[in-house]
Amino acid sequence: MTTGPATTLVWFRDDLRLADNAALQWAAQRGQVIAVVIDEDAAATGARPRGAAASWWRDRSLSQLSGRLLDHGVRLLHLAGDPVEIMTTLPGILDVDAVVWNRRYEEPLRAVDRRVKDILQGGGNEVHSFPGHLLTEPWQVTTG
C-alpha cells in the first residue's frame, strides 16, 4: 500500500455524473482521485453488448466526463477488456488505498461487481460501493 496521501480509484460505469456521485464524493474527501472507465468485454461479463445508439451516447458522455474531471485535476483512464482482470490488478499498479464505484443493478453485472469486490477485499484492499442512479435501493423496497 501507498505511504503518501490517500489515493482512491473511482470506477465509472453507467453513472457518469460528477454531481451527487457518492463514490466520487467519498474519494475526493479522502484525498487524491484516479478515475477509470472500462469498455467491458461482453464475452467476459456475460452482458449483452451495447447497441449503436447506446455506444454513441456513451462515447459523447465519456468525452464530457473526461473534460469535467480534468477541470478538477483528475485524469480519466479509459481501458478495455475483462473488468475483473483490470479492476483486480489496477489498484496494485496505481498504488491506491481504496477502490470505489456506484452500484449497477442488473445481472450479470452485479455478479461481476461482487467478484471484483471479493477479490480486492481478499487481497487486503479497502472497497466500497455506493447507491447508483436509483432513488431507492431495490432491496429496501418491501410490500405490506
DSSP file (Angstrom, degrees, kcal/mol; ACC not computed):
  #  RESIDUE AA STRUCTURE BP1 BP2  ACC     N-H-->O    O-->H-N    N-H-->O    O-->H-N    TCO  KAPPA ALPHA  PHI   PSI    X-CA   Y-CA   Z-CA
    1    1 A M              0   0    0      0, 0.0    96,-0.1     0, 0.0    95,-0.1   0.000 360.0 360.0 360.0 160.6    0.0    0.0    0.0
    2    2 A T        -     0   0    0     94,-0.1    93,-0.0     1,-0.1    94,-0.0  -0.324 360.0-160.4 -71.9 152.8    0.9    3.6   -0.5
    3    3 A T  S    S+     0   0    0     -2,-0.0    -1,-0.1     3,-0.0     3,-0.1   0.450  71.0  73.3-110.6  -5.2    2.6    5.6    2.2
    4    4 A G  S    S-     0   0    0      1,-0.3     3,-0.1     3,-0.0    -2,-0.0   0.119 102.0 -33.3 -87.2-155.7    1.7    9.1    0.8
    5    5 A P  S    S-     0   0    0      0, 0.0    -1,-0.3     0, 0.0    26,-0.1  -0.241  81.6 -82.8 -62.1 154.0   -1.6   10.8    0.7
    6    6 A A        -     0   0    0     24,-0.4    26,-2.0    -3,-0.1     2,-0.4  -0.349  48.8-167.2 -59.9 132.6   -4.7    8.7    0.4
    7    7 A T  E     -a   32   0A   0     24,-0.2    90,-3.1    -3,-0.1    91,-1.3  -0.993   2.0-165.7-127.9 129.6   -5.5    7.8   -3.2
    8    8 A T  E     -ab  33  98A   0     24,-2.5    26,-2.7    -2,-0.4     2,-0.6  -0.942  14.7-141.9-119.4 135.2   -8.7    6.3   -4.3
    9    9 A L  E     -ab  34  99A   0     89,-2.9    91,-2.6    -2,-0.4     2,-0.6  -0.857  17.5-159.0 -92.3 120.7   -9.5    4.6   -7.6
   10   10 A V  E     -ab  35 100A   0     24,-3.1    26,-2.5    -2,-0.6     2,-0.8  -0.907   4.3-151.9-104.3 119.9  -13.1    5.5   -8.8
   11   11 A W  E     -ab  36 101A   0     89,-2.8    91,-0.6    -2,-0.6     2,-0.3  -0.823   9.8-160.0 -95.9 109.3  -14.6    3.1  -11.3
   12   12 A F  E     +a   37   0A   0     24,-3.1    26,-0.6    -2,-0.8     4,-0.1  -0.706  27.1 146.3 -86.9 139.0  -17.1    4.8  -13.6
   13   13 A R  S    S-     0   0    0     -2,-0.3    -1,-0.1     2,-0.3    90,-0.1   0.266  74.1 -16.9-133.1 -97.0  -19.6    2.6  -15.4
   14   14 A D  S    S+     0   0    0     88,-0.2     2,-1.0     1,-0.1    -2,-0.1   0.728 120.5  74.1 -90.2 -25.5  -23.2    3.7  -16.2
   15   15 A D        +     0   0    0     87,-0.2    -2,-0.3     1,-0.1    -1,-0.1  -0.766  55.5 166.6 -94.8  96.3  -23.3    6.6  -13.7
   16   16 A L        +     0   0    0     -2,-1.0     2,-0.2    -4,-0.1    -1,-0.1  -0.007  32.9 115.0-104.9  28.2  -21.2    9.3  -15.4
   17   17 A R        -     0   0    0      1,-0.1    -2,-0.0     2,-0.1    48,-0.0  -0.639  49.2-160.2 -98.6 155.9  -22.1   12.3  -13.4
   18   18 A L  S >  S+     0   0    0     -2,-0.2     3,-1.1     2,-0.1     2,-0.1   0.803  75.4  76.4 -95.1 -42.8  -20.0   14.4  -11.1
   19   19 A A  T 3  S+     0   0    0      1,-0.3     3,-0.1     5,-0.0    -2,-0.1  -0.460 110.9   4.2 -71.4 140.6  -22.8   16.0   -9.1
   20   20 A D  T 3  S+     0   0    0      1,-0.2     2,-0.9    -2,-0.1    -1,-0.3   0.809  86.9 147.5  54.9  33.8  -24.4   13.7   -6.5
   21   21 A N    <>  -     0   0    0     -3,-1.1     4,-2.8     1,-0.2     5,-0.2  -0.854  30.9-167.5-100.9 101.5  -21.9   11.0   -7.2
   22   22 A A  H  > S+     0   0    0     -2,-0.9     4,-2.3   109,-0.4     5,-0.2   0.869  84.0  49.3 -60.8 -41.0  -21.5    9.3   -3.9
   23   23 A A  H  > S+     0   0    0    108,-0.2     4,-2.2     2,-0.2    -1,-0.2   0.937 114.3  44.9 -65.1 -46.3  -18.4    7.2   -4.9
   24   24 A L  H  > S+     0   0    0      1,-0.2     4,-2.7     2,-0.2    -2,-0.2   0.894 112.7  51.5 -65.5 -40.5  -16.6   10.3   -6.3
   25   25 A Q  H  X S+     0   0    0     -4,-2.8     4,-1.9     2,-0.2    -1,-0.2   0.922 110.3  48.7 -62.3 -44.5  -17.5   12.5   -3.3
   26   26 A W  H  X S+     0   0    0     -4,-2.3     4,-1.0    -5,-0.2    -2,-0.2   0.923 113.6  47.4 -60.8 -44.6  -16.2    9.9   -0.9
   27   27 A A  H >X S+     0   0    0     -4,-2.2     4,-1.5     1,-0.2     3,-0.6   0.916 110.2  51.3 -64.2 -44.3  -13.0    9.6   -2.8
   28   28 A A  H 3< S+     0   0    0     -4,-2.7    -1,-0.2     1,-0.2    -2,-0.2   0.842 106.5  54.8 -64.4 -33.8  -12.5   13.3   -3.1
   29   29 A Q  H 3< S+     0   0    0     -4,-1.9    -1,-0.2     1,-0.2    -2,-0.2   0.769 107.6  51.9 -69.5 -25.4  -12.9   13.8    0.6
   30   30 A R  H << S-     0   0    0     -4,-1.0   -24,-0.4    -3,-0.6     2,-0.3   0.831 118.1-100.5 -79.3 -34.5  -10.1   11.2    1.2
   31   31 A G  S  < S+     0   0    0     -4,-1.5   -24,-0.2   -26,-0.1    -1,-0.2  -0.942  80.7  30.1 152.5-132.6   -7.5   12.8   -1.0
   32   32 A Q  E     -a    7   0A   0    -26,-2.0   -24,-2.5    -2,-0.3     2,-0.4  -0.364  62.2-152.1 -70.3 143.7   -6.2   12.1   -4.5
   33   33 A V  E     -a    8   0A   0    -26,-0.2     2,-0.4    40,-0.1    42,-0.3  -0.960  13.2-172.8-120.7 134.4   -8.6   10.6   -7.0
   34   34 A I  E     -a    9   0A   0    -26,-2.7   -24,-3.1    -2,-0.4     2,-0.4  -0.998  17.2-155.6-119.2 128.8   -7.8    8.4  -10.0
   35   35 A A  E     -ac  10  76A   0     40,-1.3    42,-2.9    -2,-0.4     2,-0.4  -0.827  12.1-177.9-108.9 144.0  -10.7    7.7  -12.3
   36   36 A V  E     -ac  11  77A   0    -26,-2.5   -24,-3.1    -2,-0.4     2,-0.4  -0.997  10.6-172.9-139.3 144.1  -11.2    4.7  -14.7
   37   37 A V  E     -ac  12  78A   0     40,-2.5    42,-2.7    -2,-0.4     2,-0.5  -0.989  14.1-154.1-131.2 143.8  -13.8    3.6  -17.1
   38   38 A I  E     - c   0  79A   0    -26,-0.6     2,-1.3    -2,-0.4    42,-0.3  -0.967  18.9-141.0-123.8 129.3  -13.7    0.2  -18.9
   39   39 A D  E     - c   0  80A   0     40,-3.0    42,-2.1    -2,-0.5     2,-0.2  -0.770  42.9-140.0 -79.2  97.7  -15.1   -0.8  -22.2
   40   40 A E  E     - c   0  81A   0     -2,-1.3     2,-0.6    40,-0.2    42,-0.2  -0.417   5.6-120.3 -74.9 131.8  -16.1   -4.1  -20.8
   41   41 A D    >>  -     0   0    0     40,-2.4     4,-1.8    -2,-0.2     3,-0.8  -0.575  17.6-151.0 -68.8 114.4  -15.7   -7.3  -22.9
   42   42 A A  H 3> S+     0   0    0     -2,-0.6     4,-2.5     1,-0.3     5,-0.3   0.823  95.3  58.4 -60.3 -32.4  -19.2   -8.7  -23.2
   43   43 A A  H 34 S+     0   0    0      1,-0.2    -1,-0.3     2,-0.2    -2,-0.1   0.848 109.0  45.3 -65.8 -32.7  -17.8  -12.2  -23.5
   44   44 A A  H <4 S+     0   0    0     -3,-0.8    -2,-0.2     1,-0.1    -1,-0.2   0.818 121.4  36.4 -79.1 -31.7  -16.1  -11.8  -20.1
   45   45 A T  H  < S-     0   0    0     -4,-1.8    -2,-0.2     2,-0.1    -3,-0.2   0.727  95.1-131.9 -94.2 -23.8  -19.1  -10.3  -18.3
   46   46 A G     <  +     0   0    0     -4,-2.5     2,-0.2     1,-0.3    -3,-0.1   0.500  62.4 134.9  81.2   3.4  -21.9  -12.2  -20.0
   47   47 A A        -     0   0    0     -5,-0.3    -1,-0.3    -6,-0.2    -2,-0.1  -0.489  66.0 -98.3 -84.4 155.8  -23.8   -9.0  -20.5
   48   48 A R        -     0   0    0     -2,-0.2    -1,-0.1    -3,-0.1     3,-0.1  -0.536  46.0-108.7 -70.4 135.0  -25.5   -8.1  -23.8
   49   49 A P        -     0   0    0      0, 0.0    -1,-0.1     0, 0.0     2,-0.1  -0.278  38.6 -98.5 -63.4 151.8  -23.3   -5.8  -25.9
   50   50 A R        -     0   0    0      1,-0.1     2,-0.1    -3,-0.1    -8,-0.0  -0.388  36.4-124.3 -67.9 146.6  -24.3   -2.1  -26.3
   51   51 A G     >  -     0   0    0     -3,-0.1     4,-2.3    -2,-0.1     5,-0.2  -0.281  32.0 -94.3 -81.0 175.9  -26.2   -1.1  -29.4
   52   52 A A  H  > S+     0   0    0      1,-0.2     4,-2.4     2,-0.2     5,-0.2   0.897 123.1  48.2 -62.2 -44.0  -25.1    1.6  -31.7
   53   53 A A  H  > S+     0   0    0      2,-0.2     4,-2.5     1,-0.2    -1,-0.2   0.926 113.2  47.3 -65.9 -44.0  -27.2    4.4  -30.1
   54   54 A A  H  > S+     0   0    0      1,-0.2     4,-2.5     2,-0.2    -1,-0.2   0.882 112.5  50.3 -64.5 -37.7  -26.1    3.5  -26.6
   55   55 A S  H  X S+     0   0    0     -4,-2.3     4,-2.5     2,-0.2    -1,-0.2   0.906 110.1  50.1 -66.0 -41.5  -22.4    3.4  -27.7
   56   56 A W  H  X S+     0   0    0     -4,-2.4     4,-2.0     2,-0.2    -2,-0.2   0.940 112.8  46.6 -60.4 -48.4  -22.8    6.8  -29.4
   57   57 A W  H  X S+     0   0    0     -4,-2.5     4,-2.6     1,-0.2    -2,-0.2   0.918 112.9  49.6 -60.9 -44.7  -24.3    8.3  -26.2
   58   58 A R  H  X S+     0   0    0     -4,-2.5     4,-2.9     1,-0.2     5,-0.2   0.909 108.1  52.5 -64.0 -43.1  -21.6    6.7  -24.0
   59   59 A D  H  X S+     0   0    0     -4,-2.5     4,-1.8     1,-0.2    -1,-0.2   0.924 113.4  43.8 -59.7 -44.8  -18.7    8.0  -26.2
   60   60 A R  H  X S+     0   0    0     -4,-2.0     4,-2.0     2,-0.2    -2,-0.2   0.904 114.4  50.1 -66.6 -41.0  -20.0   11.6  -26.0
   61   61 A S  H  X S+     0   0    0     -4,-2.6     4,-2.7     1,-0.2    -2,-0.2   0.893 109.8  50.4 -65.1 -40.3  -20.8   11.3  -22.3
   62   62 A L  H  X S+     0   0    0     -4,-2.9     4,-2.7     2,-0.2    -1,-0.2   0.866 107.8  53.8 -66.5 -35.7  -17.3    9.9  -21.6
   63   63 A S  H  X S+     0   0    0     -4,-1.8     4,-1.8    -5,-0.2    -2,-0.2   0.923 112.3  43.9 -62.9 -44.1  -15.7   12.8  -23.6
   64   64 A Q  H  X S+     0   0    0     -4,-2.0     4,-2.5     2,-0.2    -2,-0.2   0.912 113.2  51.5 -66.3 -42.9  -17.6   15.3  -21.5
   65   65 A L  H  X S+     0   0    0     -4,-2.7     4,-2.8     1,-0.2     5,-0.2   0.925 107.8  52.7 -59.5 -45.5  -16.8   13.4  -18.2
   66   66 A S  H  X S+     0   0    0     -4,-2.7     4,-2.3     1,-0.2    -1,-0.2   0.915 110.9  46.9 -58.0 -44.7  -13.1   13.4  -19.1
   67   67 A G  H  X S+     0   0    0     -4,-1.8     4,-1.5     2,-0.2    -1,-0.2   0.904 112.6  48.5 -64.7 -42.4  -13.1   17.2  -19.6
   68   68 A R  H  X S+     0   0    0     -4,-2.5     4,-0.5     2,-0.2    -2,-0.2   0.889 111.9  49.7 -66.9 -38.6  -15.0   17.9  -16.4
   69   69 A L  H ><>S+     0   0    0     -4,-2.8     5,-2.4     1,-0.2     3,-1.5   0.915 107.1  54.7 -65.7 -41.3  -12.7   15.6  -14.4
   70   70 A L  H ><5S+     0   0    0     -4,-2.3     3,-1.9     1,-0.3    -1,-0.2   0.850  98.3  63.4 -60.1 -33.6   -9.6   17.4  -15.9
   71   71 A D  H 3<5S+     0   0    0     -4,-1.5    -1,-0.3     1,-0.3    -2,-0.2   0.762 107.6  43.9 -59.4 -23.9  -11.1   20.7  -14.7
   72   72 A H  T <<5S-     0   0    0     -3,-1.5    -1,-0.3    -4,-0.5    -2,-0.2   0.227 125.5-102.5-104.5  10.8  -10.6   19.2  -11.2
   73   73 A G  T < 5S+     0   0    0     -3,-1.9     2,-0.5     1,-0.2    -3,-0.2   0.709  81.6 128.1  78.7  20.3   -7.2   17.8  -11.9
   74   74 A V      < -     0   0    0     -5,-2.4     2,-0.4    -8,-0.1    -1,-0.2  -0.945  47.6-148.6-115.3 124.9   -8.3   14.2  -12.3
   75   75 A R        -     0   0    0     -2,-0.5   -40,-1.3   -42,-0.3     2,-0.7  -0.737  12.5-136.2 -90.2 137.8   -7.4   12.2  -15.4
   76   76 A L  E     -c   35   0A   0     -2,-0.4     2,-0.4   -10,-0.1   -40,-0.2  -0.850  12.0-148.9 -96.2 116.3   -9.8    9.6  -16.7
   77   77 A L  E     -c   36   0A   0    -42,-2.9   -40,-2.5    -2,-0.7     2,-0.6  -0.719   9.5-159.1 -80.5 129.4   -8.1    6.3  -17.7
   78   78 A H  E     +c   37   0A   0     -2,-0.4     2,-0.2   -42,-0.2   -40,-0.2  -0.927  21.7 166.2-116.2 107.8  -10.1    4.6  -20.5
   79   79 A L  E     -c   38   0A   0    -42,-2.7   -40,-3.0    -2,-0.6     2,-0.3  -0.682  21.7-148.4-117.5 168.6   -9.3    0.9  -20.7
   80   80 A A  E     +c   39   0A   0    -42,-0.3     2,-0.3    -2,-0.2   -40,-0.2  -0.999  47.6  50.9-140.3 143.1  -10.9   -2.1  -22.5
   81   81 A G  E    S-c   40   0A   0    -42,-2.1   -40,-2.4    -2,-0.3   -37,-0.1  -0.967  91.2  -1.5 140.7-153.6  -11.2   -5.8  -21.6
   82   82 A D     >  -     0   0    0     -2,-0.3     4,-2.5   -42,-0.2     5,-0.2  -0.660  54.5-152.7 -77.2 115.5  -12.3   -8.0  -18.8
   83   83 A P  H  > S+     0   0    0      0, 0.0     4,-2.7     0, 0.0     5,-0.2   0.823  93.0  55.3 -63.4 -30.8  -13.3   -5.8  -15.9
   84   84 A V  H  > S+     0   0    0      2,-0.2     4,-1.4     1,-0.2     5,-0.1   0.950 111.9  42.9 -66.1 -47.1  -12.5   -8.4  -13.3
   85   85 A E  H  > S+     0   0    0      2,-0.2     4,-0.9     1,-0.2     5,-0.2   0.930 118.8  44.4 -63.0 -46.2   -8.9   -8.7  -14.5
   86   86 A I  H >X S+     0   0    0     -4,-2.5     4,-2.7     1,-0.2     3,-0.7   0.951 115.2  45.7 -65.4 -50.0   -8.5   -5.0  -14.9
   87   87 A M  H 3< S+     0   0    0     -4,-2.7    -1,-0.2     1,-0.2    -2,-0.2   0.686 112.6  50.7 -73.9 -16.8  -10.0   -3.9  -11.6
   88   88 A T  H 3< S+     0   0    0     -4,-1.4    -1,-0.2    -5,-0.2    -2,-0.2   0.623 119.8  34.6 -93.7 -12.7   -8.2   -6.5   -9.6
   89   89 A T  H XX S+     0   0    0     -4,-0.9     4,-1.6    -3,-0.7     3,-0.5   0.719 103.9  70.7-104.9 -30.4   -4.7   -5.7  -11.0
   90   90 A L  H 3X S+     0   0    0     -4,-2.7     4,-2.8     1,-0.2     5,-0.3   0.866  90.3  59.6 -59.9 -41.1   -5.0   -1.9  -11.5
   91   91 A P  H 3>>S+     0   0    0      0, 0.0     5,-1.7     0, 0.0     4,-1.0   0.892 107.9  46.2 -57.7 -38.9   -5.0   -1.0   -7.7
   92   92 A G  H <45S+     0   0    0     -3,-0.5    -2,-0.2     2,-0.2    -3,-0.1   0.888 113.5  48.7 -68.7 -38.9   -1.6   -2.6   -7.3
   93   93 A I  H  <5S+     0   0    0     -4,-1.6    -1,-0.2     1,-0.2    -3,-0.1   0.903 118.6  39.0 -65.7 -41.2   -0.2   -0.9  -10.4
   94   94 A L  H  <5S-     0   0    0     -4,-2.8    -1,-0.2    -5,-0.2    -2,-0.2   0.550 103.3-131.2 -88.3  -8.2   -1.5    2.5   -9.4
   95   95 A D  T  <5 +     0   0    0     -4,-1.0     2,-0.2    -5,-0.3    -3,-0.2   0.952  44.4 169.4  56.7  55.3   -0.7    2.1   -5.6
   96   96 A V      < -     0   0    0     -5,-1.7   -88,-0.2    -6,-0.1    -1,-0.2  -0.618  38.8-145.0 -97.2 158.1   -4.1    3.2   -4.4
   97   97 A D  S    S+     0   0    0    -90,-3.1    29,-1.1    -2,-0.2     2,-0.3   0.761  79.9  11.3 -87.5 -30.3   -5.6    2.9   -0.9
   98   98 A A  E     -bd   8 126A   0    -91,-1.3   -89,-2.9    27,-0.1     2,-0.4  -0.976  57.2-145.7-150.5 157.2   -9.2    2.2   -1.9
   99   99 A V  E     +bd   9 127A   0     27,-2.3    29,-2.1    -2,-0.3     2,-0.3  -0.996  25.4 174.6-127.4 132.8  -11.4    1.3   -4.8
  100  100 A V  E     +bd  10 128A   0    -91,-2.6   -89,-2.8    -2,-0.4     2,-0.3  -0.943   7.0 164.8-137.2 157.6  -15.0    2.7   -5.1
  101  101 A W  E     -bd  11 129A   0     27,-1.3    29,-2.2    -2,-0.3     2,-0.4  -0.976  38.6-104.0-160.3 163.2  -17.9    2.7   -7.5
  102  102 A N  E     - d   0 130A   0    -91,-0.6   -88,-0.2    -2,-0.3   -87,-0.2  -0.786  53.5 -99.6 -90.9 139.9  -21.6    3.3   -7.8
  103  103 A R        -     0   0    0     27,-3.3    30,-0.4    -2,-0.4     2,-0.3  -0.150  24.0-149.1 -64.6 148.7  -23.7    0.2   -7.9
  104  104 A R        -     0   0    0     28,-0.1    -1,-0.1     5,-0.1     9,-0.0  -0.857   6.3-158.5-107.3 152.6  -25.1   -1.4  -11.0
  105  105 A Y        +     0   0    0     -2,-0.3     2,-0.4     2,-0.1    -1,-0.1   0.472  56.6  86.1-117.1  -2.7  -28.4   -3.3  -10.5
  106  106 A E  S >> S-     0   0    0      4,-0.0     4,-1.5     2,-0.0     3,-0.6  -0.795  75.3 -93.0-106.2 144.8  -28.7   -5.8  -13.4
  107  107 A E  T 34 S+     0   0    0     -2,-0.4    -2,-0.1     1,-0.3   -61,-0.0  -0.657 102.4  28.3 -82.7 147.5  -27.3   -9.2  -13.6
  108  108 A P  T 3> S+     0   0    0      0, 0.0     4,-1.5     0, 0.0    -1,-0.3  -0.970 119.6  58.7 -89.4   6.2  -24.8  -10.4  -14.7
  109  109 A L  H <> S+     0   0    0     -3,-0.6     4,-2.3     1,-0.2    -2,-0.2   0.839 100.5  57.5 -68.8 -31.5  -23.1   -7.1  -14.0
  110  110 A R  H  X S+     0   0    0     -4,-1.5     4,-2.4     1,-0.2    -1,-0.2   0.892 105.2  52.4 -62.0 -37.3  -23.9   -7.3  -10.3
  111  111 A A  H  > S+     0   0    0      2,-0.2     4,-2.2     1,-0.2    -2,-0.2   0.886 107.4  51.7 -65.7 -38.3  -22.1  -10.7  -10.2
  112  112 A V  H  X S+     0   0    0     -4,-1.5     4,-2.5     2,-0.2    -2,-0.2   0.938 110.8  48.1 -60.6 -47.2  -19.0   -9.0  -11.9
  113  113 A D  H  X S+     0   0    0     -4,-2.3     4,-2.6     1,-0.2    -2,-0.2   0.896 110.5  50.8 -62.9 -41.2  -19.0   -6.3   -9.2
  114  114 A R  H  X S+     0   0    0     -4,-2.4     4,-2.8     2,-0.2    -1,-0.2   0.913 110.8  49.5 -62.1 -42.0  -19.3   -8.9   -6.4
  115  115 A R  H  X S+     0   0    0     -4,-2.2     4,-2.4     2,-0.2     5,-0.2   0.928 111.7  47.6 -64.0 -45.0  -16.4  -10.9   -7.8
  116  116 A V  H  X S+     0   0    0     -4,-2.5     4,-2.7     1,-0.2     5,-0.2   0.938 113.7  48.1 -60.3 -46.8  -14.2   -7.7   -8.1
  117  117 A K  H  X S+     0   0    0     -4,-2.6     4,-2.8     1,-0.2     5,-0.3   0.921 112.0  49.0 -61.6 -45.1  -15.1   -6.7   -4.6
  118  118 A D  H  X S+     0   0    0     -4,-2.8     4,-2.2     2,-0.2    -1,-0.2   0.913 113.6  46.2 -61.6 -44.1  -14.4  -10.2   -3.1
  119  119 A I  H  X S+     0   0    0     -4,-2.4     4,-1.2     2,-0.2    -2,-0.2   0.934 114.9  46.3 -65.9 -46.2  -11.0  -10.4   -4.9
  120  120 A L  H ><>S+     0   0    0     -4,-2.7     5,-2.5    -5,-0.2     3,-0.5   0.938 114.8  46.1 -64.0 -46.4   -9.9   -6.9   -3.8
  121  121 A Q  H ><5S+     0   0    0     -4,-2.8     3,-1.7     1,-0.2    -1,-0.2   0.880 108.8  56.7 -64.3 -36.8  -11.1   -7.3   -0.2
  122  122 A G  H 3<5S+     0   0    0     -4,-2.2    -1,-0.2     1,-0.3    -2,-0.2   0.775 105.3  52.8 -63.0 -26.2   -9.4  -10.7   -0.1
  123  123 A G  T <<5S-     0   0    0     -4,-1.2    -1,-0.3    -3,-0.5    -2,-0.2   0.322 127.0-100.7 -90.9   7.1   -6.2   -9.0   -1.1
  124  124 A G  T < 5S+     0   0    0     -3,-1.7     2,-0.2     1,-0.3    -3,-0.2   0.599  74.5 143.1  88.0  11.4   -6.5   -6.5    1.7
  125  125 A N      < -     0   0    0     -5,-2.5     2,-0.5    -6,-0.2    -1,-0.3  -0.584  54.0-120.3 -84.8 147.3   -7.9   -3.6   -0.3
  126  126 A E  E     +d   98   0A   0    -29,-1.1   -27,-2.3    -2,-0.2     2,-0.4  -0.770  39.8 179.6 -82.7 127.2  -10.5   -1.2    1.0
  127  127 A V  E     +d   99   0A   0     -2,-0.5     2,-0.4   -29,-0.2   -27,-0.2  -0.996   9.6 176.1-135.9 134.5  -13.5   -1.4   -1.3
  128  128 A H  E     -d  100   0A   0    -29,-2.1   -27,-1.3    -2,-0.4     2,-0.4  -1.000  12.3-162.2-138.0 139.9  -16.8    0.4   -1.2
  129  129 A S  E     -d  101   0A   0     -2,-0.4   -27,-0.2   -29,-0.2    -2,-0.0  -0.932  15.2-159.9-115.5 148.4  -19.8    0.5   -3.5
  130  130 A F  E     -d  102   0A   0    -29,-2.2   -27,-3.3    -2,-0.4  -107,-0.1  -0.838  34.0 -77.0-125.3 158.5  -22.4    3.3   -3.2
  131  131 A P        -     0   0    0      0, 0.0  -109,-0.4     0, 0.0  -108,-0.2  -0.278  52.5-153.6 -54.5 138.6  -26.0    3.7   -4.3
  132  132 A G        -     0   0    0    -30,-0.1  -110,-0.1  -111,-0.1   -28,-0.1   0.443  48.2 -40.1 -90.2-132.1  -26.2    4.4   -8.0
  133  133 A H  S    S+     0   0    0    -30,-0.4     2,-0.3   -31,-0.1   -29,-0.1   0.316 103.4  97.9 -86.9   6.6  -28.7    6.2  -10.1
  134  134 A L        -     0   0    0      1,-0.1     3,-0.1     0, 0.0     0, 0.0  -0.673  69.8-136.8 -96.3 152.0  -31.8    4.9   -8.3
  135  135 A L  S    S+     0   0    0     -2,-0.3     2,-0.4     1,-0.2    -1,-0.1   0.836  93.6  23.5 -72.2 -33.0  -33.8    6.8   -5.7
  136  136 A T  S    S-     0   0    0     -3,-0.0    -1,-0.2     5,-0.0     5,-0.1  -0.998  87.9-112.0-136.0 136.8  -34.1    3.7   -3.5
  137  137 A E    >   -     0   0    0     -2,-0.4     3,-2.1     1,-0.1     4,-0.5  -0.457  31.1-123.9 -64.3 137.9  -32.0    0.6   -3.4
  138  138 A P  G >  S+     0   0    0      0, 0.0     3,-1.1     0, 0.0    -1,-0.1   0.826 109.3  56.3 -56.3 -35.1  -34.1   -2.4   -4.8
  139  139 A W  G 3  S+     0   0    0      1,-0.2    -2,-0.1     3,-0.0     0, 0.0   0.551  99.2  62.2 -77.6  -5.8  -33.6   -4.5   -1.6
  140  140 A Q  G <  S+     0   0    0     -3,-2.1     2,-0.6     2,-0.0    -1,-0.2   0.576  83.1  92.8 -91.3 -10.9  -35.1   -1.6    0.5
  141  141 A V    <   +     0   0    0     -3,-1.1     2,-0.3    -4,-0.5    -5,-0.0  -0.730  55.1 169.0 -86.2 123.2  -38.4   -1.8   -1.2
  142  142 A T        -     0   0    0     -2,-0.6     2,-0.2     2,-0.0    -2,-0.0  -0.888  28.4-123.1-129.6 161.6  -40.8   -4.1    0.6
  143  143 A T              0   0    0     -2,-0.3     0, 0.0     1,-0.1     0, 0.0  -0.605 360.0 360.0-100.2 166.3  -44.5   -4.9    0.3
  144  144 A G              0   0    0     -2,-0.2    -1,-0.1     0, 0.0    -2,-0.0   0.469 360.0 360.0 -60.9 360.0  -47.1   -4.6    3.1
